[in-house]
Amino acid sequence: MKKGFSLVEVLFIVFVLGILLLIIGIIKSIRDLLLSNWLAARREKFKQEIIDGKRFTRTERTIVVIIALLMVLPVIAINVIIPLIGTIISLPFALMVIYLFFLQRRHPTFNYFLLLLGIHFYFFSGEHFFQRYKMIELAVTPSYGSGNPFFVILISFIFVGCKFFFMLAASWLVIARRRHSLANIGIFLTLITVLLLLPFLYQPKVKFGQNTSGNTSGNGASHFAMNNTTTIMSFDKNTNQYVVTSTLKNNTGEDGPILRVIVDGKDLELSPNNSQLSLENGTISKNSISIPSGQTGILKISSPKPFYCTTLLEKDFRYSNCFLK
């Protein structure tokens, strides 16, 4: 004799039917909404607001979302590198990301406030934004003292990226107007170009006194250990020259040779006729500088323009110093 459905089976069938009815109801509701007069009126209202300039066009909105997505990357990176302090540091930028994601209408007064805030971040807050450009440029030269160009570039992107994208977003919100899509894209690309190239007009500062960063490295013999060297930057008012002075104590039993002098990635000519170089207690000859055993050489490198990083190289050893303020 055929048995009837169990209670569990009946409940399951009722549950499936209920889900199907729910899905059908949702689809019908969405269909009714899409065909409703309310939605049609709302669409017309949005179109009119776009025409009146109160609401962003699709292209303008797309650009805003792209900036927000790009800005998310350094914000996340800061929180990963510095879990607690990074959250506080990145809070203004995280709020800006949220604002951009949900932004639909124009808010001129508030956007001008954001632009002022962006100018503050971009030009005046913390470490000077434009100095990072010089750091990235120097990082790929043999005269930079950090030793790891990729790390310098990565850190620069993380800590500068937030400021750059904040300034980019705030500037775009202020200058964006109802234009043809291609015109908006062209203006946006121009804005990016200006903000990227503007720092090259800035002359980075140098710190007088001892170096701000530097290191010694290499696998060969070292005649001038770190604790036996001192390098300082000064400005000679009599000659209007920037001067880097390196005190090189040779406590070894051999003469200490310097075979290359690199300033901001460029080799200086090692020659007694080179007016940029002067040496006490040592000899400058063709292609080498020599400090006798037991002597303390005073090497001076001068230039009418500020230079930022210097490196003295023996055969397999280097002494790097940077003065980027």
N, C-alpha and C positions, 0 to 999 in steps of 0.2 A: 504493500500500500504506500503511495507517495506521501511523503511527509510535507507539511507546510513550511513556510519560511520561519526561521528562528527570529527571536526578538532582535538579536544583533544585526542580522541581515536586513530586517525591516528598517532599523534605525540607519543603517548604512545607505540604503536606497533613498530614504527620506533626506539624508544629508547631501547626497549627490544631486538629487533633484533641487534641493534648496540652493546649492552652489550654482547650478545651471540657471535657475531663475534669477539669482543675484547678478550673474554675468550678463544675462539678457537684459535685465533692468538697467544695469550700468551702461551697456551699449546703447539702449534706447534713450537714456537720459542724455548721454553725450550727443547722440544724433539730434535730439530735440534742441539741445543747447546750441549746436552748430547751426541749426536752421531757425533759431528763434530771432524774433525782432530785437530782443535786448542785445544779443551778441552783434547783430548787424549794426545796431545803433552805436554800440561801443566801438566797433571797427571804424565806423565813419567818424566818430569822435577822435580816435587815435590819428586817423589820416589828417583831420583838420588841425590837430595839435602839432603834427609834423610840419604841415604847411605853415602854420603860425610860428614855428620855431620853438614851441614849448616842449616838444618831445624829440628824442634822438631818432634819426633815420636808422635804417637797418645797418648801413655801412658804418655809421658812427658808433652804433651799439656794438657791432662786431669788433671794432678797434678797441673799444673800452674793455671788452671781455678778454681780448688778446693780451692787453697790458696787464690785466689782473692775473691771468694765467702765468705770465712771465714773472710777475712780482711774487707769486707764491713760492717759486723755487728758492730764492735767497732767504725768504722768511722761514721756510722749513729748515734750511741749512743752518741758520743761526740758532734755531731751537735745538737742533741735533748737536751742534758743536758746544753750545753753552746752554744746557737744559733749563736752568732756572733764570739766570741773568738774561739769557737770550730771549726769554719770553717777555721780559720787561722792555728790553731794547727794541724788540720787533713789534711791540703792541701797536704803535701808531701806524705801522705799515700793514699789519694784519687787519686793522680796522679799515684801512683804505681799500684793501682787497675785497672785504665784505661789501663795502659801499659800492665799489665798481661792479661787483657781480649782480647786485640788486637794483642798480641805477637804471631808470627808464626815462625820467623827465629831467629837464634842465633846472638847475638851482644856482643861478648866477652869483648871488651873494655868497653862498656857502662855497662855491667853486673858487671864487676869488680868495676866500680865506685859505682854502687848500693850497692855492698857488703861493700865497705868502709863506705858508708853512713849508711848502716844497723848496722855496728859495732859501729859507733858513737851513733846512737839512742839506741842501745842495752846496751852499757856499760857506756856511758859518758854523755848523754844529760839529763838535768832536774834531777828529783828525780831518785836515783839509781834504776835501773830496779830490781836488785836482792833483794833490801830491801822489795819489795812487797811480795816476797815469805815468808819472816819472818812475815810480817803483816798478811798474810792469815793464816799462822800457828798459830799465837797468837790470831787471831780473834775468834777461836773456843775454847779458853781456858777462864776460869773465871778471869784470871789476865789481860785481855786486857781492855783498857780504853774506847773504842769507844761505847760499849754497843750493837751494832747491827752487828753480824758476817756476815749476808747475805749482808748488805750494803757494808761492807769492801771488801768482795769477788767480788761483782758486780763492784764496782768502780775500783778495781785492774784489773779485766778482761778488762774493757773498756779502761783504760789508758795504761795498759801494753800490751793488745792484739795487738794494732797497731804496737808497736815496735817488738813484737815477730813475728808476721806474716810478717812484712817487712824483718826482719832478715832471717826468714825461706825462703821467696821467693828469696831474693838476694843470699842466700847460694845455693839454689836449681838451680838457673839459672847458677851459676858458675860450680857446680859439675856435673850437668846433662850431660850424654853422651849417645850415641847410644848403648843401651844394650837391652837385653831381658826384656820384660815387668815385669816379676817377680823380676828380679834383680833391675830394677828401683824402683819398689814399696818397696823392701827391703831396698834400700839405702835411700829412702825418709823417711821411718819409723825410720830408724837409726838416721837420721838427726834430726827428731822431738824429739826423745828420748834424744839425746845429748843436744839439746838446752833447753829441759825441766829440765834435771838433772844438767846441768852445774851450775846454781845458788846455788845449795846445797853445792858446794865447797867454796862458798864465805862466809866469816865471817862478818856479818853485824856490823856496828859501833854503838856505843852508844854516846849520847850527855851528856857531863858533865854539871853540874849545874842543873837548875830546869827542871822538866819533859817537854817533848814535847807534851804530850797529857794525858788526864786522866779525871776522873769524880768521883763524889760521888753519890750513889743511894741507894734506899731501902725504905721500908715502916716502919721500926721500929725506935726506939730512936737512936739519933745520939749524942754522947758525944764530938765529935771532928768535928765541922763544917768546911766547906771548907776554910773560911777565918781565921780559927784557926789552919790550918795545912800547913806545908811547907815540900816538899820532894825534895831532890837533889841527884844527882849521882856524885861521886868523885872517884879518884884512889889514894890509899895510897901507896906511893913509898917505905915506910919503910917495909911494910908487903906484897907488891905486890898484894894487894887485891882491887877489886872493891867494893865500899861501897855506899849503899843507906841509906841516913839519913832522917828520918821522925820526924818532930817536931810536937808533939801532945799536944795541949793546951786543957785541960779539965776544962772548965768554968762552968760545971754543978754541981749540988749538990750531985752527985753520982760518985762512982769510974767508970772509963771507961774501959770496958773489950775488949780486942782483942782476938777473939777465933780462928782465922785462919790467917796464913801468907802464901800467894801463890806467888811464883816466877816462871814466865814463865810457868804457868799451873801446877806446882808441889807444893804440900803442904810441908812447912818446919816443922820440929818437934819443937813444943813449949815445951821447956825444959830448965832449967837453965844450963844443960850440953851441950847444942848445941852451939858450938863455932861460928856459923854463926850469932848468935843473941847477941846483947848487949843492955842494957837499963839503962838510967839515970832517976832518979825520978820516979821509978816504980818497979814493981816486975814481974819477969818471973817465972811462976810455971808450973806444968804439965798441958798442954793443954790450957793455957790462959796467956795473958799479961794484967796487970792491971796498970792503971794510976790513982792515987788518985785524989779526987775532989780538984780543985783549983791548981793542979800541971801541969807543962809542962814536959811531957816525951820526951826523946830523944832516939828513937829506931834506931839502926843501924843494917843493914843486909849486910853481907860481903860474897865475893866469889872470888876465884882466876880467874874465868872466867866472862866475861861480861854477865849481865843479862839485860833483856829489859823491862819487865813489872812486877810490884809488886802490890799486892792487900792486904789490911788489912781489915778483916771482923769482925764486931761485930755480934750480933745475927742475925739481919735483915738489916744490913747496911754495905756498902762497900766503901772503899777508894782506887781508882785505879790510878796508875801512870805508864806512859810508857816513855822510854828514847831512843827509836829507832831513830837514827839520819837520 
